[in-house]
Amino acid sequence: MGSDWYRVTPPKSPLSEGEVAELEATLLPALERHHLRLLAHGLRTLQSITGDRHGAGSQPETIPDHASLVAWALRQEALAGDGDFARAFADQLVATAHQLEAIAQPLGLRPLALELSDLTTWATASANDRLAIIPPTTPLPGTPPAPLP
């Protein structure tokens, strides 16, 4: 797989080619970068469902409820007639909405008013926190060996 694999963005993706490239350009570890992509996809999908792609206009104060998300999913050509998948997808959007709420709250924002830069900042802090608690597996050059227990 070449380094430009992300340039092939499905035509119905809620993320633009530029947004995908922006997310891929982060120096985040793979785990956090994957989580960032999922959150960004969920954010843009929820913004699209509520009719405001970038969260800048008259966003509703709340995320659509599960039943509304299922109804939206069933109206999508790719999901029409697959109620089980539509419900599972709505479950994932609800879970994503809860994560977006947790990210937005300390910033004093509504979840759908978040920008990709807000998500990137959060993902970077999350990666830094995760990596700070993992001790190095190999001593750094010039570092004395740890004492034996």
N, C-alpha and C positions, 0 to 999 in steps of 0.2 A: 504494500500500500504506500503510495507516494505521500510526500509531505503536504500536498494540496488536496487531500481527500475531502476536507471540510468545505471546499468550494462547491461541491455538488450538493446544493441545498434543495430538498424537495420543494416543488412549486407551492405547496400548501403549508409550508412550515411557518409558524408564527414568528420565527426569527429570520431576519434578513441575512443575506450572505455576509455583509459587513459585521453584523452582530455576532454571528458564529465565529468569524475570524477574530474578532475582539476577545471573545471568550477563550478561544484556543491559544491566543497570544500570551495569556497570563503565564506566569512562572510557577503556578500552583502545582503541587503534587497531583498525580492522576486521580486520586480519590476525591479531593476537593474540587478539581476541575470538572469531574463528572457530575458531582453534586451541583456545582454552579450551573452547568448546562441544563440539568433537570429543573432547577429553580427558575432559570431564565425562560425556559420553554413554558413552564407552568404559569409564570407571570404574564408572558405575552398572550398565552391562551386565555387566561382569565380576563385580561384587558380586552381582548378581542370579543369575548362573550358579552362583556358589559358595554361594548361599543366604543371604547376609548383606548386605542392601541398603545398609547404612551402614558396613560394615566394622568395627563395634564388637564383634562377637561372636567366635566361634571361627573366624576366617579361616584357611584353609590357608596354609602358608608360601610356597607357590608358586602361580603362575597355572596354570590348566588348560592342558594341552598342546594342540597344534593339533588332533589327532584328537578330543579331547574337545569342543573348541569347534565343530568341524564337526558332530559328533553332536548337540550342543545345538542348533545352528542348524537342522538338519534336523527337529528336533522342534517348531520354531516354525511355527505355522499359515501365516504369510505366506511362509515359505521352503520348506515341505514340497515335496519333489520337485525342487528346483532345486539339485542338488549343486554345480554350478559356482559359483553365487552363494554358497552356504554355505561353500565353500572360500575364496573371495575375502574373504568377511566374516570368516572365522576368521583369515586372513592379516592383515587390518586390526586385529583384536583383539590378535593377537600383537604387532604393531608398537606398538599403543597400550600394551600391557603393558610393553614395554621402555621406553617414554617415562615411564610411571608409576613404574617401578623407579628410573629416573634422578632423578626428582623426589623420591621417597620416601627414597632412600638418605641424602642429606645431613641429612634431618630425623630419621633414626633410626627410620623407620616402615616397615612392610610396605606394598607398593603399594596393596593393597586397603583399608588403614586410612586412606588419604588422605581428606581432606574437601574439599569444593568450595572452601573458603577457602584451603586449601593450594595448590590449582591456580590460584586467582586471584592469590595472592601470587607464585607462580612466573611466571605470565603477565605480571604487572606488571613484575617484574624483567627478564624477557626483553624486553619492549617498551622498557623504559628502556635496556637494553644496546644494543638494535638502534638506537634513535633517537639515542643518545649518539655513535655513530660516524658518523652522517650529518651533514655540515656543513650549516648553513642555506643555502638557495638564494638567499635575499634578506637583505641585511644588516639588522640590527635598527636601528630609528631611533636616531640618535646614534652609531652604530658607524662608525668611519672605514673607508673602502673598503680592501680587502686590496691589498697591493702587487702590481704586475704582475710576473710571472716574468722 
